[in-house]
Amino acid sequence: MTTAPPSALLVGLDRQLPDLTALYRDLHAQPELSHQEFRTAGVVAARLRAQGWQVTEGVGGTGVVGVLTNGDGPVVLLRADMDALPVREETGLPYASTATGTDPDGNEVPVMHACGHDLHVTCLLGACGQLAGHRHAWRGTVVAVFQPAEEDCGAPAMVADGFLDRFPRPDVCLAQHAAPAPVGIVGTRPGTVMAASDALAVRLFGRGGHGSTPAATVDPVVMASAVVMRLQTVVAREVPADQLAVLTVGSIHAGTRENVIADTADLRISVRSATPAVRGRLLSAIRRIVHAEAAASGAPKEPEITALAEFPVTVNDPEATETVLGAFRATLASPSVIALPQPLTGSEDFGAFGAALGAPSVYWIFGALDPAAFGDADLSADGVPAEIPHNHSPRFAPVPDPAIGLGVRHLLTAATPWLAPGVHPAPGGHTARPPRTVDRSHGRGLPPSGA
């Protein structure tokens, strides 16, 4: 198998970039929430059909799948996610979003592509255009997956919608994610690459009344405050320091007026872990603390804890990851290719495809921000500076040039070892590995991406 740069597949990419940049700005300005990506899906489907792909819409809700067969050979799945977040944009960009949407609770919320999914869609459409326009340069089948609701378990929904029976079974599944790092950096690792995630809703019950007579009430705001503060001790005091664990209370709501003590308070909690043991410890601690604080406050009713979503750890197949890293090293200068030393604390549902389809998966991150913003920061030693906007920030602003072109190149480079003419999959779905090289770069401190 060759790991040479996919030069033939890149011919004409520069001419495509102005159109891709316009597409990116359009998608960024008109974001859509999870499960509501109707316009985005329509744009994707129309572009794929114009390129000559066989297109299926409505997969798992609003998902779009394109299939392009080009002779005998391996099947490669390339995936991009399409949904945006309920965030009010503060980038100041001329194409900044002013959109609003309706969340699952019926509330009108601002909407922003604060996680780079608009960039992912643009890059995959660009890669699809190159594959369709240069069929002489590759052999096999490509399954392009434009997934809804990555922030809300859209991949399992696509799998449950008969993905296995409706589309070619892949020999490898590939995906990438924009990261708050300088453009030009690309990083991944074999094994666990992203943490598991659990999302929980907690409702605390009090006894409402007048703000002037708190002694006649059980105040759920005070109860919720005690829960939030106590939860901050779980990672610091109950999880070993060498284990990945994050516990975040991202939402707290109670009451309607300053002089009314409410009956209930609602919390939304995000939990990240890399092992079943740590996950179990975190979830058990949350249940213990929530119930104990409710009892200590004299709550008239037991609290309710509801599981909202669960993302398993994202696992990169070691052999396939080595193949992709070899292709990246052959294309990029070695300092730009980073071997991540530990799993990222962000989470993903991309692994659902490989797990359900029995195919190896490789997931990588790539820098999407202006290098000038980082100054002289040493990312390998100190990580990304705190002032740099991370994913999910209202100020997260990828630079389309050159991030789009690099994102397209990364997808094509990663796929080339399987799609190069004459390559055939080895037993177990892998292709023969390229010669191993040693990566002496570091990735300490790179931030999370994904859900």
N, C-alpha and C positions, 0 to 999 in steps of 0.2 A: 504494500500500500504506500502511496505517496503522501508526504506531508508538505509538498511544495505549495506556495501560495496559489490560490485559484485564479490566476491572472486572466485566463480566458473568460471566466464568469464576471470579471470586473470591468471588462471592456465596455465603455459607454456609460459607466456609472456616473461620472462627472456630469454628463449631459442630463442625467435624470435628477440630479440633486436639486435644481431650482424648483421643479415640480414637487418633489418630496418635501422641500421646506415649506412650500405653500400649503401642502396637505397637512403637515404638522401644525402649522399655525391655525388652520381651520379647525382641526380636531381639538387643539388646545383651547380655542375660543368657545367651543360648543361641547363641553364635556357632559357626560351622562352618568348617573348613579348606577350602582350594581343592579343587574337584572332589567335595566331600562335603556340599554345601549342600542336603541332602535335605529337612530340616525347613523351612528358609527357603523353598525352592522350593514346598513344599506350602502354606505360609501365603500366599505371593504368588499362586499359582494359585487358591486358594479365594477370596481377596478380589477378584481380577479377575473371576472367574465371577459372584460376587455382584453386581458392578457392571454386568454385561452384556457383558463383553468376550468375544471368541472367543479361547480359550486353547489353546496348544500347550506341552506339557511335554517334558522330556528333550532339549532342543535343545543339542547340543554337550556332552552329559553331563547336567548338572542345570539347564540354562538354561530359562527360561520366557519365552514371547513372547505378548503379548496384542495383538489387532488390533481396532480399533473404527473402523468406517466410518460416516461421517455425511454422505452426499451426495457430489457431485462436488467435486473440489478436490485440492490438493497432498497428498502423503504425507510425514508427519513422523515420524522415528524418534527416540524418547527412550530413553536407556539408563541403567541403574543397575547397579552391580556388587554381588555378594552375599557374597563370601568374607571370612573373617577370617584372623588371623595366629597363628603359634605364639609368643605372647607371654603372660606371666603378668601379669594386670591389677593395677595398684597405684593406682587412682584413689580408692579408698575410697567409691565411690558405693554407695548402697543396692541398686542393680541391677547391681553389678559382676559380671563373669563369674567363675565358679569352674570352668568347663568344661575338660575335657581332650579330646584327640583323638590319633589315630595319624598320624604324618607319613609321607611316601613311603618312608622307610627303616625303617618299622616301630617307631619310637620313640614312646612316650607323651609328649605335650607339652601344656603349657597352651595355651588358645586364648582370644583376645581380639579384639574389633572395635577394633583400634588404629589403623585408617586411616579410619574414618568410613563404611564401606560400609553399615552398618546405617542410618545417617542417609540415605544415598543411596536405599536401598530404600524407606524410609518416605516420603521426599519424592516419589518417583515414584508410589508408590501413592496418595498424597494428590492429586497432579496427575491421575492416572487417574480418581479419584473425582469430581473437579471436572469433567473433560471428559465423563464419563458422565452426570453430573447436570445439565449445562447445554448440551445439544446444540443449542439454539437460537442459541448464541453463537459457533458455529464451523462450518466446512465442510471436508470432506476426510477423510483417513484418518490415524490415529495408530497407529504400531507401537511398543508399549512392550516394551523388551528388558530382561530381568532376567538379567544375565550372570554365569555362574560364573567363578571362578578368574581374576580380573583380575591377581592376583599371579603367575599361572602360565599366561599366554597363553590365556585362555578365549575371547576374541573370535575368534581364528582358528579355534578348534574349532567355534564356532557357525557361522561362515562355511562351514567344510568340511562341516558337516552339512546342506548343501543350503539354507542361508538364502536365497540368491538366488532359488531356484525355489519355495520354500515360502511366502514372505511378500511383500507388496507392496514394490516397489522405491521407496525413499524419494527425495524431492526434496531433503531435508536431514537430516543426522544431528546430534543435539544431546546433550550430556552435561555434567555438572558434577561437581566434587569439593570436599569439605570441606577447608578449609585452617586452619592454626594462626594465624588472624587474627581480629580482633574481628568479631562478627556485625554484618551490615549492609554489609560490604565485598564487592564482587564484581569480579573482574578477568579480563581475557583480552587477547589480541593477535592480529593477523593473522599468517599464516605459521607458522613453527615455534613451537609453544607449550610443548612438552615434549621432553626429550632422548630420544635413542635409548638403549637399555639392553642390555647383554650380561651374562649370568650364566655364570660358569665354575666348574668343579670341578677342583681340582688335587690329584693324589696324588703325594707324594714318597716315594721308597723308600730305606730305610736298612738297617742290619743290627742286629737287636735283640740284647739281652743283659742282663747283670746291671748294676744301677745302680752297683755298686761297682767295675766294671772297664770304664769307658767307652772305654778305649784299644782294647778288643777289639771295639768296635761302630762303626757309622756312625749317629750320632744324628739321626733325622729331625726331632726337636723343635728342635734347634739349626739344622738346615737350614731348617726352616719359618720360624723366627724371622728368619734372615738374609733370606729371600725377602720376608717382610712388611716389614721395615725398608727394603729396597732398593726395593720397589714404591712406597714413599712419595715417592721422588724423581722418579717418572715425570711426574706432573702439574707438580711444582714446577720441574723442570729440562728437560723434553723437550717440553712443550706451550706454545705462545705464551700470554702472559698474557691476551690479549684473546679467547681461545678457550674455550668451555665444555668442561670436562673434569672428571670425578670418578672416582677409583679407590678402592674400599673393600674391604678384606678383612673380611667380616662374620662368618666362622665359621672356627675352627681346632680340630681334634681330633686327638689322638694319645695312645696309651698307656692303661693301666688302673690302674697302681700307681706310687707314687713311686720304688720300687726296681727297676723294670723299664724298660729302654730299648726302645721299640717298634720294630717293623719299618717302619711307615708313618706318615705324617702327611697329613691331608686339610685343604685350604683351600677356602673358597667365596668367590669374588670377584665384585663388582659393578662394572661399568664404565658410565659415562654420557658421552655425546658428542652434539654437535649437527650435525656434518658427517662425511661419509665419510672425509675425510682424517685428522681427529683420531681417529676410531674406529680406523682402520687403524694409526695410530701407537701408540695405547694397546695394542691387541691384540698388535702385534708386540713391543712392549717387554715385555709380560708373558711371552710365550714366551721371549724372549731371557734375561730375568732368571731365570726358573724353571730353565731348562736350565743356565745358567751357574752358579747357586748349587749345583745338584745336582752338577755336575762339580767345582766347587771343594771340595765336601764329600766327594768320593770315593764318591758314591752307586753302589751295585752295579747299578742299573738306571735307564734313562732315565725321567724323570717323565712322568706322564700328564696331559694337559690336555683336558677335555671341555666342550664347549659345552652348557649346560643350557637356556638360553632366550635369545631375542632379540626385543626390542621396537624397531620403527623409530621415528623421530621422529614426534611427533604434530603434524600440520599443520592449521591453521585456514584455511579458504577465505577470502580477503580480503573478497569481496563479502558473503558470508553473515555473516562476523564483524562487518562494519560494520552490517549489518541488526540483529543481536542487540545490539550496543552501543547503537545508536540506540534500541531498545526499552527497554533498561535505563536509559538516560539520561532517557527520558520518564517512567519510573516512580520512579527513585531520585534523591536529591539528588546533584549532580555529584561532590562529594568522595568519595562511596561507590563510584563506578564508576571503576575503575583500569585504565588502559592499561598492561599489563606491558611494561617496556622491553626485556626479553630473555627467552629461553626459560627455563622452570623446569628444574631439574636432575632432578626426578622424571620418571618414565616411565609410559606408558600403552599399552594395546593397543586402546583405543577406535577409533583411526584405521583399524583393519582393516576395520570396517564400511564406512566411506565409500570406502576404496580398492577394496574388492571389489565394491561396489555401484555405483560410479561416481557418487557423490553428494558434494556439499560437506559438510564437517564443521565444527562449532564446539564448542569445549570451553572451559569457564571454571571458575574456582575461586571459592568463596565462604567468607567467614569463618564459623567455627563456635564460637568460644570467647568467654567472658565478657569484655566490654570492660574491666571493672574490673581484670582480671589484668594489663593492659598499662600501667596507670598513666598517666604522662605521656610514654610512649615515642613518638618520632616515627618511625612506620613508613616514611614516605616517604624519610627521610634515613638511618636507621640499621638498618632492617629489624626483624624480630621479635626481641625480647630472647632471649638464650640460655637463660634460665630457663623460658621458655614451652615446655611439652611439644609437640613436633612429631608429625606422623603417624609411626606405628610405635613411638612411645614407650609404655611401660606406663602412663603417666600422662596420655595424650591423652584428653580428656574434653569433647566438644562439649556445649553447653548446649541441651537440646531446645527450650526456650522462650527466644528466638524463632527458633532456627535452623531448625526444621522448617517453620514457616510461611513463612519467607523462602525456603527451598529450594523449596517448592511454587510460590511466586510467581515465582521465577526461571525455573523450567521453563515455566510457562504464559506468562510474559512473552516468553521467547525464542521460543516456538512460535507466538505470536499473529500475527506478520507473515505467516506462511504460511497459518495456519488461519482468519484473519479472513474473514467472508463476502464473496464477490466477488473474492477474491484468486486469481490464477492464475499458475502458474510461467512465468517468462520463458524464452527459449531457453537451453539448457544447464543447466536445472534451477534457476535462480535466480529469485527474485521481484524486482520493481522495487525499487531501493534508496530509502530515505527520504532526506530532505535531510541533508547531511553537517553534523555539528557538530564542534567542536574540543574534545578532551579535554585539559585542561591539568593534570590530576592526575598523580601519579607512583606507580610501583609498585616502586621500587628496594628490594631486600632481601626481598621476599616469599619464603617458603620453598617447597620442593618439596612435591608431594603425589603420590598415585598409587603405583605399584609401586616 
